[in-house]
């Protein structure tokens, strides 16, 4: 297999909370020089066959992907799965269970926003939802921008949708053990997504990586859209310390909202094992 450098293994389509269809994402990735691509919708693999076909049509290699929401020591953590069998029934069932609480949570978020004078948020958010099972904070944020409450989605999150704000409702997701076992049971590799985002203490982060590795997790996102250059180096060291393969992904959601474009990140630092080398036999 030709040596791959420009891999983008983290992005979202209209199947979850992105604004572009899988086919449009594939076209965009290809135009930006992506050689290996994965669509990683939240708690959903319904777009995988479309994404794989589009990747082939645009001359890219493809890995199946998803991003599973996990509760770990009271925080939401995201675990990306790559290279799994998308027809695996246990994985499909687990993701269905994880999606199940989103509608009830969305209704509670709408009630919280109504108390501070923002009416009809649930109905407004639904206008932006491609998959009703996956209504999320991002869809509420888009509604609040459209209705003029805030200028941009980042402002919405700061003022209304983070812990302690009127529209924040916690949700208990899958366990770390569940997520890793679903992915590995389907023949894939589990990857800790954008670890710098969680703002854990050093002890909490050590606990996450230790438990993740013990459960069979094998990778970590080192170069990702929300990491700084300094954080690339920090998590390259973490990958070496825990013997994890390194992944790379933009976490692209939308041309209007995402600060990092598909395929435009720096390449992985040297002296790391790229995750796609470990998954070489699962690449389509």
N, C-alpha and C positions, 0 to 999 in steps of 0.2 A: 504494500500500500504506500502511495506517495505520502511523504511527510506532511502533516497538517500543521499549520500555524494559526490561521484565522478561523477558529471555531467559535461559534456563538451558541451556547447551550443553555440559555435562559431568556425566554421571552413569552409574551402572552397575546392571545388572539381574542376575538369576539366570543369564543367558546367559554372564556372566563371574563376577565376584566380589561382586556385590550380593546382597541377600537378598530383594528384591521382584521380581516378574515385570514385564515391560515395561508391561503393562496397569495394574498397581497403581502403578507409578511415574508413568504418565501421569495417573492420577486424582489422585495426591498433588500433582503439579506444577500441575495445573489448579486444585485447591483453594487453592493458595498464590498464585494470580494470574499464573502463568507464561503469557506470550503466545506465545512461540516456544521450542520445546523440541528437544533432541537427545539420543538415547541413544548413549553412547559406550563400549560394552563393550570390554574389553581384547582387542586382536588378533582381533576377532570381529565379524562383521556379521550373524550369524544371527537377531538379534532385530529387524532393521530394519523389515521389513514389518509385524510385529505392532505395533511402536512407532508407526509412521506411521498405521496404522489407528486405534489408540487415541487418538493426538493429535487426529485428525479427529473422533472420537466425542466428545471432551471440549472441542471448540471451540478447540484450539490450532493454530498453524502449526507446521510440522515441517521440520527439516533432518536428513538422514542423518548418522550419526556413528560414529566408532570412535576408540580410543586405542591407538597402536602403540608397542610397547616398542623402544627404540633403544639401541645401545651407542655412546657418544661419548666419546672419550679416557678409556676405562676406566670410565665411569659409565653407569648406566641413566638415560636421558632419555625422556620420553613426548611423542609427537607426536600431537595430535588431528587427525583428518581430518573435515571438514564439507562437506556439500553435494555429495557424490560420487554416481555411479551405483552402487547396491548390487549390480547384476548384472554389474559389470565383472569379467571373468575374471582379469585380471592382478592386480588388487587381491585378489580372493578367494584366488588361488594364493599370493601373498606372505604374507597373513595365516596361511594354513594352514602354511606353512614356519616362520613365527615361533612358532606354537603348538607345533610339533613337539617341541621339547626340554623341554617342561614336565614330562612324566611322569618322565623320567630324573632331572631336577633334583629333583623331589619325593621320589623314592626316596632320593637322597643326603641330602636334608634330614632325612628320617626316620631314616636311619642316624646322622647327627650327633646328633640328639636322643636316640636310644637310648643313645649313649655316656655321656650325663649322666643316665641313669635314666628317661627319658621313652619308654616302650615304646608300640608300636602307633600312632605318630603318623600314618603314611601312611593306614592304614585309618580312623583317626579323622577325619582331614581330609576323606576321601572322602565322609563323611556330609553335609558341608556344600557339596559341589560340585554345581552345577546342570549344568555341562558338563565332563566328565572331561578333555577336551583342555586345559582352562584351570585346572587345579589350581594354586594359588598360595600365597604366604606367608599371605595373609589367611585361607585355609581352615585352615591349620595353627594360626593364632592363635585362631580360633574354637574349635578342638578343645581347645587348652590352657586356654582360659577355661572351657569346659564341664567339663573334667576337674579343675578346681580348682587347676591349676598357677599360674595368674595370675588377677588380679581383672578385668582388662580387656585388650582387644587391644593397646592402646598399650604396656602393660607387657610383653606377650609380645615385641613387636618389639624393645624396648629390651634385654631380657635374653637373647633366644634367636635372633632372626631378622635382625639387622643384622650388618654386616661385623665379623669377629672373634669372633662368638658361635657357639654350638654348632650351630645349625640353619641358618646362612647358607651358601648355595651360589650363587656367581655364575653367571649365564647369559649367553651371548653372543646378543644379540638381532639385529634387523635393523640395517643401517647407516642413517645419517641420509639418505643419498642414496636408498636403497631406499624408505624410508618416504615421503619427499616425492614421489618419482616415482610410487609406487603411487597416492597420493591425487590428485595433479594429473593423472595419466594417466587417472583415472576422472572427471575434470571437477570435482574438489573443491578445497578450500583446506586447506593444511597450517598448523597452529597449534602453537606451542610451549606445552605445558601447564605450569601452575604453576612458572614458572622459578625462583622463590625457593627452592624445595625442594631444588635440586641442590647448593647450597652451593659453587658454583664460585668460584675466585678471579676477580677482575675480568678478567684476561687470558683465562682459560678461558671465561668467559661471553661476552666479546667474540668469541672464536673461534666459539662456538656460534651466536651470532646472525649473524655474518658469513657463515659457511658455509651456514646455513639460508637466508638471503636469496639467496645466490648460486645455490642449488639450486632456487629457485622457491618457497620458503616465503613466506607472505603475512600470517601473523597471530600474535598472542601473547595468552595469557590474562593480563589485567591484574587483573581482579577475580575471585578464585577462593577456594574455601573455606579453603585453607591459607595465604593471604596475609594479612599485617597491613595496617592502614590505611596505615602508612608505605610498605609494599611496593606498594600500589595506585599511589601517587604515583611510586615509583621505576620501575615497569614501564610506567606511562603515558608517562614520559619516554623510556624505551627504545623504546616503540612509535613515538614521534615521531622519535627519532633514526634508526631503521632504516626508517622509512616503512612500518610494519606496521599492519594493521587490529587492532582490540582486541576480545577476546572476554571472555565472562563465564560462569562456570559453577561450581556448588557442589561438584562432585566427590562427590556424594551416593552412599553405598553401602548404608546401612541405618538404619532409625529408631533402633536401639539403639546404633550405633557412630559415626555421623557427627555431627560437631559443628555442621555447617552444613546447614540444611534446604533442600530444593529451593525456589528462587524467592525466598529471603529475603536475598540479598546486596544491598549498595548498588548503585546504578546506576553505569554507567561514568562516569569523570571527563569533563569537557567537553574540547573541542578534540581529540577522537579520532575516528577513523573506525570505527564499529561494524562488526564483521565481517558482520553480517546485511545491512547496506546493500550491501556488495560482492557478497554471495551472493543478492541479492533474487530473481534469476530461478530459483534452485535451491530456493527455499522451497516446500514443499508445503502 
